[in-house]
Amino acid sequence: MTQMDRTSETEAGSSSRTGLVLLGGGFFALLLAGLLLWWREGNRLFTDGLIAAIVACF
C-alpha cells in the first residue's frame, strides 16, 4: 500500500486561505477609505472629482 503525503495539501490550503484573507482585507480597506471620503466630501466627491477624473482620461 502507498501512503500519501498530506503536508503539501495542508500548505496549499493555508496559502489559499491567506490569500483570501489578504484580498478581503484589501477590499475592506478600500471600502473604509471610500466611506471616509464620502463622509468628508459628500456629493462633491461624485460631481467635481468624477468629472475631473473622466476629463483627465481623455
HELIX and SHEET records of a PDB file:
HELIX    1   1 THR A    7  GLU A   41  1                                  35    
HELIX    2   2 ARG A   44  ARG A   44  1                                   1    
HELIX    3   3 LEU A   45  GLY A   49  3                                   5    
HELIX    4   4 LEU A   50  CYS A   57  1                                   8    
END                                                                             
